């Protein structure tokens, strides 16, 4: 190769690198809301750390954590690509703040709920329409088998047919099974169905699903009570996939 050809190759490679750097979108801002009007989960600080690390390692999103309900204004939410809830109880949000959240998701942004996000806003029917179901007890806290309900879905395809985790297992009531795509569900053969508090429903025990709210993308995982679940690489990959999907960085 002549010197002229070498310099031309180096020059074109530099142009490609500059173009790639220019085309790479900046990280999305994701709001992580952890207000507890009821039980506060001890794992929340760890979850915040892991979500922050995931976003940094991917270079795809920055996590901004808060417990301040004033974050839910139209002006402030415009800065974010998605909102994540790890919450409980009847959070003291005003009607305007609730409307800002709903409009944010309807407009095409993302909403992600972790574990007790379904143990939230029982007195606000629009929230049920957003998340798709309510917490209805946790009769099992043990190692369980979790079936991959939709192995063709890119969010969970890497998991294979099933996985085992030790966690607090939620039951879901008022589940919008028609409007939700179940990704993970409890293998009922791995638990005692005769245990006190068990509520058997025709849709079983969905543990993760995705759905749409207006033009927005919604993901929920009932898992995540235990620190070991948050530290599990499989769960981290699932959440990374869900966040990228909800923020429209992947389909």
C-alpha positions in Angstrom: 0.0 0.0 0.0 1.4 3.4 -0.9 1.6 6.3 1.6 -1.2 8.1 -0.3 -3.5 5.0 -0.1 -2.7 4.6 3.6 -3.5 8.3 4.4 -6.7 8.0 2.4 -7.7 4.9 4.5 -6.9 6.6 7.8 -8.8 9.7 6.6 -11.9 7.7 5.7 -11.8 5.8 9.0 -11.6 9.1 10.9 -14.7 10.3 9.0 -16.6 7.1 9.8 -15.7 7.4 13.5 -16.8 11.0 13.5 -20.1 10.1 11.7 -20.7 7.2 14.1 -20.1 9.5 17.1 -22.4 12.1 15.6 -25.2 9.6 14.9 -25.1 7.9 18.4 -28.1 9.4 20.3 -27.3 10.8 23.8 -28.5 8.8 26.8 -32.2 9.1 27.6 -33.2 10.5 31.0 -35.3 8.0 33.0 -37.1 9.1 36.2 -37.1 6.6 39.0 -39.8 7.3 41.5 -39.6 5.4 44.8 -42.2 7.1 47.1 -43.6 4.7 49.7 -47.0 5.6 51.1 -47.1 2.1 52.5 -44.4 -0.5 53.0 -41.0 0.6 51.9 -38.8 -2.1 50.4 -35.3 -2.3 51.7 -34.0 -3.2 48.3 -34.8 0.2 46.8 -31.3 1.7 47.2 -29.7 -1.3 45.7 -32.2 -1.3 42.8 -31.3 2.4 42.1 -27.6 1.5 42.1 -28.1 -1.4 39.7 -30.4 0.5 37.3 -27.8 3.4 37.2 -25.0 1.0 36.4 -27.1 -0.7 33.7 -27.8 2.6 32.0 -24.1 3.7 32.2 -22.8 0.4 30.9 -25.2 0.5 27.9 -24.7 4.3 27.4 -28.4 4.4 26.7 -30.1 6.0 29.7 -29.3 8.0 32.9 -31.4 7.3 36.0 -32.6 10.2 38.0 -34.2 9.0 41.3 -36.6 11.0 43.4 -39.4 10.7 46.0 -40.6 14.2 45.3 -44.1 14.3 43.7 -43.4 17.7 42.3 -41.4 16.0 39.6 -44.8 15.1 38.0 -45.4 18.3 36.0 -45.8 18.5 32.3 -42.8 20.7 32.0 -40.5 18.5 34.1 -41.6 15.2 32.5 -40.8 16.6 29.1 -37.2 16.0 30.0 -37.6 12.3 30.3 -38.1 9.3 28.0 -39.6 7.0 30.7 -40.8 6.9 34.3 -40.1 3.9 36.6 -42.2 3.2 39.7 -41.1 1.2 42.8 -43.9 2.5 45.0 -46.6 1.6 47.5 -49.9 3.0 48.7 -51.9 6.1 47.9 -49.2 8.5 46.9 -50.2 12.2 47.6 -50.2 13.4 44.0 -52.6 16.1 42.9 -55.0 15.6 40.0 -52.8 17.8 37.9 -49.7 15.6 38.7 -51.7 12.5 37.9 -52.9 13.9 34.6 -49.3 14.9 33.7 -48.2 11.3 34.2 -51.0 9.8 32.1 -50.5 12.4 29.3 -46.7 11.7 29.4 -47.3 7.9 28.8 -50.2 8.4 26.3 -48.0 10.7 24.2 -45.5 7.8 23.5 -43.2 7.7 26.5 -42.4 4.7 28.6 -43.7 3.5 32.0 -42.0 0.7 34.0 -43.3 -0.8 37.2 -41.2 -2.9 39.6 -42.7 -5.3 42.2 -44.9 -3.2 44.4 -45.8 -0.7 41.7 -49.1 -2.8 41.5 -49.5 -2.2 45.3 -50.1 1.5 44.5 -53.0 3.8 43.8 -55.9 1.4 44.4 -58.3 4.4 44.6 -57.2 5.8 41.2 -58.9 3.7 38.4 -56.8 5.3 35.7 -53.7 3.9 37.2 -55.1 0.4 36.9 -55.7 1.2 33.2 -52.0 2.2 33.0 -50.3 -0.7 34.8 -52.8 -3.5 34.0 -53.4 -5.2 37.4 -53.3 -4.9 41.2 -51.3 -6.7 43.9 -53.5 -9.3 45.7 -51.2 -10.9 48.3 -48.0 -12.8 48.3 -48.6 -16.3 49.6 -45.2 -17.7 48.6 -41.7 -16.4 49.4 -39.4 -19.2 48.2 -37.6 -20.6 45.2 -40.0 -21.0 42.4 -40.0 -22.0 38.7 -40.9 -19.2 36.4 -42.1 -20.1 32.9 -41.3 -17.9 29.9 -44.8 -17.4 28.6 -43.7 -15.9 25.3 -40.3 -17.2 24.2 -40.6 -15.4 20.9 -40.6 -12.0 22.5 -37.2 -10.3 22.4 -37.5 -9.0 26.0 -37.4 -12.6 27.3 -36.2 -14.8 24.5 -32.7 -15.1 26.0 -34.1 -16.9 29.1 -35.1 -20.0 27.3 -38.1 -21.9 28.6 -37.9 -21.3 32.3 -35.8 -20.0 35.2 -35.7 -20.4 38.9 -35.6 -17.6 41.4 -36.0 -17.1 45.2 -38.4 -14.2 45.6 -41.7 -13.0 47.1 -44.3 -14.0 44.6 -47.3 -11.8 43.9 -50.8 -12.6 43.0 -52.5 -10.2 40.6 -56.1 -9.2 40.7 -58.1 -7.1 38.1 -55.6 -8.3 35.5 -56.1 -6.9 32.0 -55.3 -10.2 30.3 -56.7 -9.0 27.0 -54.7 -5.9 26.8 -51.4 -7.3 28.2 -48.8 -9.6 26.7 -47.7 -11.9 29.4 -43.9 -12.6 29.3 -43.3 -14.5 32.5 -45.7 -16.5 34.7 -45.4 -18.7 37.7 -45.2 -22.4 37.2 -47.9 -23.5 39.6 -46.4 -26.9 40.0 -43.5 -25.3 41.9 -45.7 -24.0 44.7 -48.3 -25.2 47.2 -51.7 -24.2 45.8 -53.3 -25.2 49.1 -51.5 -22.6 51.1 -53.6 -20.0 52.9 -54.3 -16.9 50.9 -53.9 -18.5 47.5 -56.4 -17.1 44.9 -56.7 -19.2 41.8 -57.8 -17.3 38.7 -58.2 -18.5 35.2 -55.2 -16.4 34.0 -52.9 -17.9 36.6 -50.1 -15.9 38.1 -48.5 -13.5 35.6 -45.2 -12.2 36.8 -44.1 -9.9 34.0 -46.0 -8.3 31.1 -46.0 -5.5 28.6 -48.8 -3.4 27.2 -49.6 -0.1 25.6 -51.2 2.9 27.1 -52.2 5.3 24.3 -48.9 5.5 22.2 -46.8 4.7 25.3 -45.1 1.4 26.1 -45.6 -0.1 29.6 -43.7 -2.9 31.2 -44.3 -4.4 34.7 -42.4 -7.1 36.6 -43.8 -8.5 39.9 -40.3 -9.8 40.8 -37.7 -7.8 42.7 -38.4 -8.0 46.4 -35.1 -9.8 47.1 -31.7 -8.3 46.7 -30.5 -11.5 45.1 -33.0 -11.0 42.3 -31.7 -7.6 41.5 -28.2 -9.0 41.5 -29.1 -11.8 39.1 -27.6 -11.1 35.7 -30.7 -12.5 34.0 -33.0 -10.2 35.8 -30.7 -7.2 35.0 -30.8 -8.1 31.3 -34.6 -8.4 31.4 -34.9 -4.9 32.9 -32.3 -3.5 30.5 -34.4 -4.9 27.6 -37.6 -3.5 29.0 -36.2 0.0 29.5 -34.7 0.0 26.0 -38.1 -1.1 24.6 -40.1 1.4 26.6 -37.9 4.2 25.5 -38.1 3.0 21.9 -34.4 2.3 21.5 -35.4 -1.3 20.5 -38.5 -2.9 19.1 
